[in-house]
Amino acid sequence: MTSADRHVFGPVPSRRLGISLGIDIIPYKACSLDCLYCECGQTTQLLLERKHFVAPAEVLAELAAILPTIPHLDVITFSGSGEPTLNADLGELIRGIKTMTQVPVVVLTNGTLCHRADVRHDLRAADIVLPSLDAATPAVFRQINRPHPGLEVEPMVAGLAAFRQEYRGQIWLEVFILKGINDTAAERAALHAAITRIAPDRVQLNTLDRPPAVPGIESAPIALLEEIAAEWSDLPVEIIKRFHHRGEILAFSQNLENSILNTIRRRPLTVADLAVLTGKGNREILKYLDVLEKERQVRRVIVGKDIFYALPATP
């Protein structure tokens, strides 16, 4: 099996989840949204209907082979660079994993398909579900998330609220704040009302920490996130920050960092390219790129819908 055929990646060091083994069951950038801020670039396959993308037995066999080689895991996470709930076999895969290990299963999702009973049924098998909600009004939802034409924000919020009523596990809701877009008093009030309906166990405020795929998008300063957290004091809010130095990356690998740098020296590459060449997952690669960008050892170059990483420009 080549790295391009793999569906299980990591372990990935995650600030929110600890040591996470990633499972990617969606083709690259197949999603129901085309968010302005997506760290993997713009969506190339804007989808709404669920499909059978990969044989569940193939994924479970791969996981069964890898699990005995990993001394410690905090979670097994469905993530990658697409929307996991678009895979019609998600429920079967979660239940299959639970027959092999006691490690908690997590699903990172944009939450757009929770209005569907079959999606909520599949997600109920997970231990933790991390959906997103960046807007609570139609205009801002379309502006930030650029959804499939068949999606509206109200059914999305209603679906997440319905899921809360059916689900006994943990819901950690991420809210991505963009300066001048969803930070207005009106949108913050609408978000607060929507989050209150959903009643998540945690509300995780986040923002950009690197240049976006779409020019002109600005991150929210930490002071604004703190202001929103104080404003929403009746909600279980926490502020999420990215990795800024190596000491914050659990299980840091100097070999992987060197491999990333040496590969980029040959030619600019996307996160997906680096994942294939190193045999690691997209999210694991991004942890290292965060640090290398902060140190100005690499830079982003946007070409069309793709984000490439290259060496710094020569003065």
Secondary structure, DSSP 8 states (H G I E B T S, - for coil): --GGG--EEEEEEETTTEEEEEE--S-TTEES---TT-TT-S-SEE--S-B--S-HHHHHHHHHHHGGG-S--SEEEE-SSS-GGGBTTHHHHHHHHHTT--S-EEEE---TTTTSHHHHHHHTTSSEEE-B---SSHHHHHHHH---TT--HHHHHHHHHHHHHH--SEEEEEEE-BTTTS-SHHHHHHHHHHHHHH--SEEEEE---S--SSTT--B--HHHHHHHHHHTTTS-EEE-----SGGGSTT--HHHHHHHHHHHHHS-B-HHHHHHHHT--HHHHHHHHHHHHHTTSSEEEEETTEEEEE-----
